[in-house]
Amino acid sequence: MSAMIYRTCITLGLTLVSLSLSSAEEKKSTDAAKKVTFEDDVKPIFRQHCNSCHNAGDAKGGLSLDSYTATIEGGGSGEIVFDDGDADGSRLWQLVNHDDTPVMPPKQDKLAAEKLAVIRAWIEGGILENSGSKAKAKKKNALAFVASTGGRPEGPPPMPESVPQNVPVVTQRASAITAIAASPWAPLIAIAGQKQIVLYHSDSSELLGVLPFDEGIAQSLRFSKNGQFLIAGGGEHSVKGIAAVYNIKTGQRVATVGDELDTVFDADANDTMNRIAMGGPLKLLRIFDATSGEQLFELKKHTDWIFTVAFSPDGILIATGDRSSGLCVWEAETGRLYLDLTGHKGAIHQVAWRDDSNVLASASEDGTVKLWDMAAGKLVKSFNAHGGGATSVAFDHQGRIVTAGKDNKAALWDGNGKKIRDFQPMKEDVLEVAIAHDGKHVVYGDWTGDVLSSSADDPKQFVSLAANPPPVSKRIEGAKTQLVSIQQEIQPLKASWDAAQKSVVAAQNPINNLNAKIAALRAESKKSSEAATATQNQIKAIDSELPGLTNASRDLHDVVIAARINLKTKPNDLESVAAAEAGLANSLTQLAQKRRARIASAKAVVAHQQASNAKKAEADKLAATLTPLQQKLAAVTQVAAAAKSKHDQVAAKMQAAKSKVDRLASAMK
């Protein structure tokens, strides 16, 4: 059926339903809208098409549809309909509308459009039981997701900014380490303790804050894909189990999901933070809406305690492992079993996904870590990781693997299961391990409560991290002592930097003075050079006038000769001769003056050029003396830069120490 025909049918169906409802409304009230309910509208459809297979006596797939209670309860794969008004997300609608398989009713055409319209209207109306039922208003919490490429958040990765500093429970020693997690993008480590979760900087090992977990002990810790949230699963054995979600920046708990009758061994959220899955001693995998807290699925495949639960990074699959070696992979959206993986001979303590979601790692009591190909659905690698049992496993962004086990060790492996190195052994079984976002630190904890943060490249470099930090009062004393020590450390560094700066000034002054003299000489040289150029231009002007003056004097000379010859015939015409001779004399005088001016200008050009060259030579001579002064300046500048660097490093430490004291002081108020 084409989409257009389907939409037309739906529209027609809705119209028929609307007309039918309008007829019923006229019998009651023209103002009151008739509710679509299970008893009045949906149950007759189920009776006609579904109850032959799905009834209390023969509930195929564990699903009965002959009563409202049974319908809401769902079947073996969990609930099929919810009161959130989301028909498209309802398993019931997906099957009856043939959006997914197995289509319902089986081996039959799809229900008529008007019947589908009734079922959809019932779901969208809040799955009411009868005419007296009211739709529930759904409560949403403040959970949110910031989408980004590969899960990495835009801008700086989330780090604690205003996380609580108070320690809920102060103990002489930590209990067995139940959970350790590393932020996927930030230098942040979370460690579970007694009624608290401790946050450390993975590079500096500084305690950044303490998150309260009043329900008991967090049995699992997992960061959201973007590192913005921390999901903690745990509680108190035989009393209560929940999953709590914390905002990393503020330390605020933004969601509490689940109400188990026993503790939760593991909990995880999908990539979009809209679903949370958890498992524990009740042997049930439960999947919840992360924003409303509603249970979406209750999956009953496991026959023993579920130890580990993990969404794939892309959010498509969920992996679960139990105490009796059961290892399952589920479709996250439908709750259907995707893979039932066999091969382990002991409890599955932990599973982990590679970044691409194509490979799943499982750590087992049988001592092995196995790598499973999700596309092929088969084992691709198995290696003996820890004698006595492998207890924990994690991938880094490079595809390397870290593991922990009952041989008191943590180890680093390449992506093919080849060991790279072991880390400092501990007193008892190592229960948990994590690797920092950049792969530079491996953090692991044992049965006695000890936690070590080790360099991934050099296991000899490690520090201890406390899962049970001292109270604020003691920590502030230590912070103040550290601050005083840093202040004392920075004083000689500041003096050294000041002295180095004075040396730089002292070395710079003669250079500045010399440069001023050189600049003055070069200015004088330039001025003389410009004067020579101007005089040369004057010579050019004279040279352009001389030919005309010379020709004029020659012509006047001819006039004088003619006048003198004329005296032979006119001896008394002396005035003409005198006038001609006077004109010639004036012309020759002017020509002589121009020639003398040219001679003087030529001498002036030489003088200006000599003066310019002399000033330039003097400037060059002074410039040659700059080199040793500049070398001295460079040396003292380098010393000053080194002094500043040392000072700034300690100053940064001092500022961090001051901030730490302020945070702890605020926590004591």
C-alpha atoms as one frame of an Amber mdcrd trajectory, in Angstrom:
protein
   0.000   0.000   0.000   1.460   3.387  -0.957   2.016   6.047   1.660  -0.617
   8.263   0.032  -3.259   5.502   0.007  -2.343   4.610   3.595  -2.721   8.208
   4.750  -6.042   8.418   2.883  -7.251   5.277   4.657  -6.122   6.618   8.022
  -7.889   9.897   7.323 -11.051   8.032   6.314 -10.778   5.822   9.386 -10.368
   8.797  11.687 -13.339  10.439   9.983 -15.492   7.353  10.577 -14.392   7.185
  14.182 -15.121  10.877  14.572 -18.624  10.437  13.104 -19.244   7.433  15.347
 -18.071   9.324  18.408 -20.138  12.342  17.430 -23.252  10.135  17.313 -22.539
   8.818  20.803 -21.814  12.280  22.092 -25.188  13.549  20.940 -26.807  11.003
  23.228 -24.882  12.314  26.240 -23.858  15.912  25.636 -23.068  18.021  22.620
 -20.233  19.662  24.566 -18.475  16.639  26.120 -15.932  14.748  23.935 -16.119
  10.943  24.133 -12.993   9.210  25.429 -11.450   6.321  23.511 -11.059   3.588
  26.160  -9.960   0.002  26.376 -13.253  -1.370  27.605 -15.495   0.475  25.153
 -13.394   0.682  22.013 -10.196  -1.387  21.979 -11.219  -4.581  23.729 -13.819
  -5.459  21.041 -11.096  -5.178  18.383  -8.749  -7.418  20.379 -11.567  -9.925
  20.976 -12.224 -10.198  17.247  -8.633 -10.319  15.998  -6.189 -11.123  18.821
  -7.639 -13.053  21.757  -7.534 -16.440  20.049  -3.757 -16.419  20.594  -3.296
 -13.837  23.339  -5.586 -14.738  26.213  -5.148 -15.693  29.854  -5.306 -19.378
  29.007  -3.016 -19.302  25.990  -0.772 -16.241  26.206   1.612 -16.638  23.292
   4.844 -14.811  23.939   3.637 -14.314  27.502   1.151 -11.700  26.244  -2.538
 -11.630  27.089  -4.860  -9.012  25.578  -8.207 -10.075  27.022  -8.031  -7.663
  29.961  -6.772  -4.129  30.518  -4.386  -5.181  33.297  -2.834  -7.960  31.224
  -2.478  -5.673  28.203  -0.696  -2.977  30.193   1.561  -5.564  31.851   2.861
  -6.711  28.465   4.563  -9.974  27.555   7.876 -11.739  27.737   9.636  -8.912
  25.889   8.278  -6.226  28.149   5.492  -3.679  27.960   3.847  -3.070  24.605
   2.091   0.235  25.255   2.656   3.266  27.477   0.599   6.186  28.705   2.936
   8.816  27.236   0.797   9.342  24.137   3.561   8.185  21.774   1.831   5.788
  19.394   4.793   5.441  17.036   6.994   4.355  19.944   4.476   1.745  21.093
   5.362  -1.872  20.403   1.653  -2.669  20.009   1.225  -0.043  17.292   4.424
  -1.081  15.497   3.138  -4.641  15.163  -0.540  -4.016  14.311   0.470  -1.295
  11.837   3.027  -3.705  10.291   5.881  -1.273  10.990   7.859  -4.123  12.571
   7.821  -7.879  12.810   6.217 -10.178  13.742   3.225  -8.490  12.160  -0.076
  -8.853  13.971  -2.430 -10.557  13.494  -0.086 -13.153  11.953  -0.772 -14.473
   8.446  -3.573 -11.950   7.977  -4.088  -8.635   6.277  -3.547  -5.533   8.334
  -6.479  -4.388  10.405  -8.950  -2.056   8.752  -7.998   1.592   8.799 -10.861
   2.553  11.101  -9.785  -0.072  13.666  -6.169   1.060  13.473  -7.384   4.612
  13.996  -9.192   3.530  17.184  -6.074   1.812  18.563  -3.910   4.826  17.742
  -6.396   7.251  19.279  -6.484   5.092  22.431  -2.693   5.200  22.751  -2.465
   8.905  22.027  -5.219   9.563  24.549  -3.248   8.007  27.398  -4.383   4.302
  27.219  -7.485   4.887  29.355  -9.196   1.835  30.842 -12.780   3.103  30.919
 -14.880   6.245  30.706 -14.008   7.133  34.310 -10.250   7.047  33.710  -8.149
  10.183  33.367  -4.938  10.608  31.390  -1.853  11.048  33.553   0.281  14.165
  33.302   3.829  13.030  32.705   6.563  14.514  34.896   9.870  15.229  33.197
  13.193  15.922  34.879  15.937  18.316  33.810  17.928  15.794  31.810  19.279
  17.056  28.482  21.677  15.972  25.777  24.084  18.100  23.753  24.681  16.485
  20.383  28.189  16.586  18.917  30.349  14.669  16.470  31.395  11.301  17.819
  29.942  12.161  21.190  32.582  14.790  21.919  30.938  17.972  23.233  31.483
  21.298  21.526  33.954  23.495  23.359  35.859  22.436  26.475  34.808  19.004
  27.794  32.684  19.026  30.981  34.638  19.258  34.248  33.437  19.866  37.837
  32.860  23.562  38.535  30.637  23.691  41.624  30.577  20.092  42.818  29.943
  19.485  46.560  33.016  19.044  48.773  31.429  17.595  51.919  32.081  13.933
  52.647  28.784  12.171  53.498  30.459   9.274  55.317  33.891   9.406  56.983
  35.570   6.026  57.509  38.992   4.857  58.630  39.353   2.743  55.519  37.530
   2.332  52.246  35.371  -0.665  51.473  36.021  -2.881  48.477  36.102  -0.838
  45.293  32.837  -1.469  43.486  33.119   0.944  40.561  35.589   3.205  38.729
  34.853   5.222  35.586  36.777   7.644  33.374  35.228  10.542  31.481  35.440
   9.932  27.713  36.677  13.464  26.974  38.006  15.106  30.138  40.764  14.369
  32.705  38.196  13.117  35.211  37.951   9.896  37.229  34.976   8.789  39.356
  35.406   6.269  42.193  32.558   4.710  44.174  32.725   4.746  47.974  30.384
   4.364  50.924  27.347   6.547  50.203  29.507   8.753  47.987  31.223   9.044
  44.636  34.607  10.775  44.581  35.816  12.775  41.583  39.537  13.153  40.826
  41.574  14.957  38.181  43.288  12.158  36.261  46.414  14.227  35.537  47.001
  15.994  38.857  45.205  13.459  41.086  43.483  16.398  42.804  40.188  15.691
  44.575  37.603  17.759  42.679  34.433  16.949  44.565  32.246  14.377  46.296
  28.805  13.330  45.026  26.426  11.978  47.682  24.842   8.570  47.042  22.475
   8.271  49.985  20.947   5.006  48.775  24.045   3.022  49.797  26.986   2.003
  47.608  27.274   2.648  43.904  27.944  -0.721  42.292  28.535   0.809  38.863
  29.645   4.133  37.375  29.385   5.096  33.723  29.817   8.479  32.030  27.417
   9.562  29.314  28.753   9.494  25.789  29.375  13.275  25.795  30.849  13.222
  29.308  28.208  15.628  30.633  26.560  13.151  33.003  27.580  10.368  35.368
  25.246   7.378  35.736  25.535   5.526  39.041  23.757   2.236  39.693  23.558
   0.760  43.169  21.675   0.852  46.439  21.422  -1.470  49.407  21.215  -5.244
  49.169  17.718  -6.668  49.743  16.395  -3.142  50.360  16.527  -0.819  47.356
  18.167  -0.314  44.006  18.229   2.727  41.710  20.154   4.492  38.987  21.144
   8.098  39.659  22.245  10.610  37.034  24.527  13.529  38.016  25.447  16.685
  36.134  29.253  16.717  36.058  29.665  20.502  36.129  27.378  21.177  39.095
  27.307  17.822  40.876  23.516  18.073  40.943  21.526  14.871  40.701  19.236
  15.435  37.727  17.440  12.090  37.656  16.744   9.051  39.822  15.369   6.088
  37.915  14.037   2.735  39.121  12.833   1.344  42.413  14.305  -2.154  42.647
  13.753  -4.472  45.593  17.474  -5.201  45.650  20.585  -3.277  44.715  21.415
  -2.491  41.089  24.681  -4.074  39.982  25.008  -2.049  36.797  23.194   0.768
  35.013  23.884   2.638  31.812  22.290   5.281  29.576  22.111   5.328  25.807
  23.831   7.857  23.574  20.933  10.342  23.618  20.337  10.025  27.367  16.663
   9.171  26.931  16.870   5.569  28.120  18.478   3.927  31.127  18.971   0.185
  31.507  19.746  -1.629  34.746  20.209  -5.140  36.069  20.891  -6.878  39.358
  19.984  -9.794  41.649  16.386  -9.845  40.394  17.678 -11.359  37.125  15.653
  -8.846  35.090  16.928  -6.357  32.565  14.780  -3.282  32.968  14.850  -0.358
  30.551  13.408   2.994  31.576  12.552   6.304  29.986  15.333   8.466  31.413
  13.270  11.653  31.521  10.008  10.361  32.972  11.367   7.349  34.873   8.759
   5.048  33.307   9.673   1.433  32.728   9.701   0.602  29.021  10.834  -3.032
  29.022  11.299  -5.842  31.507  13.358  -8.593  29.894  13.505 -12.027  31.538
  16.107 -13.965  29.549  18.740 -14.202  32.319  18.532 -17.024  34.858  20.964
 -15.555  37.394  22.062 -12.216  38.820  22.834  -9.671  36.115  26.287  -8.290
  36.866  26.836  -5.964  33.920  24.762  -3.787  31.579  26.115  -1.513  28.817
  24.636   0.376  25.872  26.688   0.389  22.685  28.170   3.840  21.927  25.728
   4.307  19.042  22.798   3.435  21.324  21.525   0.624  19.109  22.357  -2.385
  21.313  22.532  -3.308  24.991  24.888  -5.992  26.290  24.197  -7.840  29.556
  26.089 -10.530  31.442  25.120 -12.645  34.432  26.571 -14.789  37.211  25.976
 -18.046  35.318  27.991 -17.081  32.202  24.936 -15.801  30.341  25.865 -13.104
  27.823  23.115 -11.420  25.804  22.859  -8.533  23.376  19.520  -6.776  22.975
  18.002  -4.313  20.551  17.749  -1.139  22.584  14.648   0.247  20.897  12.565
  -2.915  20.786  13.879  -4.991  23.688  14.242  -7.985  21.386  17.117 -10.420
  21.867  19.735  -9.775  19.191  22.453 -12.244  20.183  22.807 -14.996  22.789
  26.579 -15.381  23.074  27.991 -18.582  24.523  31.549 -19.538  25.303  32.367
 -18.298  28.799  32.552 -20.870  31.582  32.139 -18.499  34.493  30.320 -15.393
  35.621  30.419 -12.376  33.297  31.699  -9.610  35.553  31.820  -6.775  33.045
  31.331  -5.908  29.384  32.703  -2.969  27.399  32.170  -1.621  23.894  34.772
  -0.407  21.443  34.104   3.136  20.169  32.731   1.943  16.817  30.118  -0.328
  18.501  31.272  -3.224  16.324  33.212  -5.112  19.004  32.078  -6.127  22.487
  34.539  -7.251  25.157  33.485  -9.471  28.069  35.501 -10.218  31.231  34.683
 -13.475  32.982  35.321 -15.451  36.141  36.877 -18.096  33.858  39.883 -15.760
  33.515  39.350 -14.890  29.888  38.421 -11.737  28.053  36.536 -12.415  24.851
  35.992 -10.089  21.903  32.745 -10.500  19.960  31.990  -9.291  16.435  28.501
  -7.755  16.499  27.983  -7.868  12.731  28.872 -11.560  12.451  27.521 -12.416
  15.899  30.500 -14.559  16.775  33.652 -14.733  18.888  36.684 -13.214  17.158
  39.265 -13.361  19.957  39.676 -14.914  23.382  42.694 -14.439  25.620  43.573
 -15.515  29.129  43.752 -12.219  30.955  43.911 -13.042  34.681  44.364 -16.261
  36.583  41.504 -16.810  38.984  39.125 -14.565  37.076  38.896 -11.374  35.038
  36.815  -8.823  36.921  36.804  -5.682  34.766  37.426  -4.533  31.208  37.430
  -1.206  29.318  38.466   0.207  25.931  40.245   3.496  25.265  39.771   5.669
  22.175  42.724   3.951  20.512  41.033   0.554  20.747  43.420  -0.648  23.456
  42.015  -2.701  26.331  42.583  -2.504  30.079  41.617  -5.370  32.363  41.665
  -6.257  36.042  41.534  -9.593  37.783  41.852 -11.849  40.784  45.602 -12.212
  40.256  45.860  -8.792  41.999  46.814  -7.085  38.726  45.621  -4.657  36.120
  46.940  -4.963  32.573  47.012  -3.104  29.263  46.479  -4.955  25.954  46.429
  -3.980  22.316  43.235  -4.325  20.280  44.107  -7.893  19.328  44.531  -9.094
  22.901  48.333  -8.944  22.976  49.601  -7.824  26.366  51.437  -4.502  26.408
  52.237  -4.374  30.139  51.146  -5.197  33.672  50.770  -2.547  36.342  51.836
  -2.398  39.987  50.226  -5.422  41.727  47.886  -4.825  44.654  47.242  -6.621
  47.959  43.998  -8.319  46.946  41.831  -9.001  43.909  41.659  -6.000  41.601
  37.940  -5.451  41.095  37.688  -2.394  38.837  39.781  -0.686  36.181  39.397
   2.369  33.912  41.623   4.239  31.476  41.714   8.033  31.183  40.287   9.844
  28.160  43.729  10.367  26.604  44.998   6.884  27.425  47.779   8.249  29.669
  46.574   6.960  33.049  45.138   3.641  34.205  43.153   3.688  37.454  42.340
   0.474  39.313  41.097  -0.563  42.747  41.096  -3.737  44.819  39.155  -5.633
  47.494  40.846  -3.753  50.341  39.676  -0.383  49.031  43.047   0.767  47.683
  43.050   2.678  44.390  46.090   3.432  42.236  46.394   5.836  39.316  49.313
   4.698  37.177  51.046   6.101  34.139  49.974   3.953  31.209  53.503   4.128
  29.794  55.479   3.682  33.026  53.856   1.517  35.738  56.519   2.660  38.209
  54.899   6.096  38.230  51.712   5.870  40.274  49.812   7.641  43.046  47.111
   6.515  45.473  43.573   7.869  45.298  41.258   7.671  48.303  37.766   6.294
  47.846  37.066   7.506  51.416  38.539  11.025  51.532  38.903  12.809  54.879
  36.321  15.392  55.967  36.450  18.965  54.725  37.910  20.225  58.025  41.019
  18.085  57.607  41.290  18.674  53.888  41.175  22.445  54.341  44.023  22.239
  56.858  46.094  20.364  54.321  45.076  22.811  51.575  46.114  25.800  53.703
  49.432  24.163  54.542  49.993  23.525  50.854  49.090  27.136  50.059  51.602
  28.484  52.612  54.276  26.200  51.198  53.579  27.423  47.677  53.628  31.064
  48.822  57.048  30.488  50.359  58.186  28.757  47.217  57.107  31.624  44.982
  58.886  34.416  46.914  62.456  33.684  45.718  61.089  32.983  42.245  59.431
  36.417  42.201  62.690  38.037  43.388  64.634  36.195  40.710  62.168  37.259
  38.036  62.317  40.905  39.210  66.129  40.873  39.123  66.092  39.325  35.659
  63.682  41.996  34.436  66.030  44.727  35.764  68.902  43.088  33.899  66.862
  43.174  30.722  66.203  46.912  31.200  69.887  47.549  31.927  70.894  45.665
  28.777  68.281  47.412  26.684  69.203  51.018  27.623  72.634  51.233  25.834
  71.056  49.629  22.788  68.316  52.256  22.809  70.882  55.100  23.171  73.073
  53.708  20.422  70.104  53.232  18.128  69.127  56.870  18.727  72.627  58.060
  17.675  72.618  55.792  14.646  69.176  57.095  13.665  70.378  60.733  13.964
  73.467  60.072  11.785  71.419  58.263   9.173  68.991  61.220   9.159  71.883
  63.652   8.542  73.273  61.385   5.834  69.887  61.306   4.187  69.600  65.110
   4.403  73.017  65.599   2.696  72.115  63.044   0.060  68.860  64.875  -0.649
  70.829  68.201  -0.904  73.204  66.622  -3.431  70.230  65.436  -5.457  68.675
  68.927  -5.375  71.977  70.520  -6.519  72.300  67.975  -9.314  68.880  69.064
 -10.473  70.121  72.682 -10.513  73.092  71.647 -12.698  70.689  69.963 -15.087
  68.705  73.193 -15.301  71.882  75.216 -16.056  72.990  72.684 -18.637  69.665
  73.076 -20.341  70.149  76.887 -20.557  73.818  77.023 -21.748  73.289  75.978
 -25.393  70.777  78.788 -25.903  73.007  81.367 -24.284  76.002  80.180 -26.332
  74.074  80.416 -29.604  72.785  83.866 -28.640  76.318  85.132 -27.937  77.510
  83.756 -31.261  74.741  85.566 -33.081  75.557  88.805 -31.266  79.234  88.352
 -32.158  78.225  88.179 -35.842  76.285  91.418 -35.385  79.386  93.127 -33.937
  81.521  91.999 -36.900  78.912  93.274 -39.352  78.758  96.646 -37.599  82.533
  97.015 -37.711  82.674  96.174 -41.431  79.981  98.764 -41.985  82.332 101.422
 -40.560  84.391 101.174 -43.737  81.527 102.657 -45.665  80.051 104.640 -42.815
  82.900 105.697 -40.572  80.708 107.933 -38.500  78.202 105.163 -37.522  80.026
 104.377 -34.268  76.847 104.192 -32.219  75.675 101.079 -34.035  78.974  99.408
 -33.407  78.925 100.416 -29.738  75.360  99.100 -29.293  76.287  95.774 -30.919
  79.390  95.451 -28.782  77.407  96.259 -25.590  74.827  93.570 -26.437  77.576
  91.030 -26.999  79.234  91.993 -23.728  75.991  91.481 -21.766  75.433  88.060
 -23.363  78.961  86.941 -22.620  78.660  88.162 -19.024  75.416  86.168 -18.514
  76.983  83.088 -20.095  80.022  83.391 -17.839  77.830  83.681 -14.748  75.950
  80.513 -15.693  79.206  78.641 -16.228  80.554  79.777 -12.853  77.238  78.745
 -11.179  77.528  75.290 -12.717  81.102  74.985 -11.451  79.976  75.946  -7.916
  77.030  73.514  -8.027  79.289  70.657  -9.090  81.558  71.376  -6.150  78.505
  71.499  -3.846  77.316  68.064  -5.070  80.661  66.573  -4.223  80.586  68.204
  -0.775  77.037  66.961  -0.047  77.900  63.430  -1.184  81.020  63.388   0.927
  79.046  64.592   3.965  76.336  61.940   3.359  78.919  59.180   2.989  80.727
  60.306   6.103  77.557  60.279   8.223  76.559  56.900   6.812  79.988  55.453
   7.535  79.809  56.778  11.082  76.337  55.233  11.533  77.513  51.898  10.135
  80.486  51.956  12.471  78.216  52.501  15.460  75.766  49.796  14.206  78.607
  47.290  14.153  78.943  47.779  17.894  75.295  46.682  18.463  75.926  42.945
  18.066  77.580  42.253  21.430  75.002  44.451  23.161  72.163  42.550  21.460
  73.746  39.222  22.368  73.913  40.330  25.973  70.250  41.417  25.806  69.214
  38.083  24.292  71.007  36.216  27.067  69.434  38.195  29.899  66.015  38.033
  28.154  66.283  34.244  28.030  67.159  34.188  31.711  64.177  36.443  32.437
  61.835  34.226  30.374  63.005  31.150  32.276  62.527  32.969  35.580  59.031
  34.053  34.514  58.113  30.535  33.437  59.149  29.110  36.801  57.281  31.888
  38.585  54.109  31.436  36.487  54.041  27.692  37.043  54.146  28.143  40.801
  51.719  31.085  40.549  49.240  28.803  38.774  49.696  26.244  41.538  49.154
  28.972  44.110  45.963  30.152  42.390  44.670  26.579  42.246  45.534  26.137
  45.931  43.707  29.379  46.783  40.655  28.231  44.827  40.766  24.896  46.600
  40.891  26.592  50.018  37.974  28.822  49.013  35.899  25.858  47.830  36.560
  23.924  51.001  35.876  26.985  53.139  32.541  27.455  51.377  31.678  23.816
  52.021  32.186  24.330  55.764  29.693  27.224  55.952
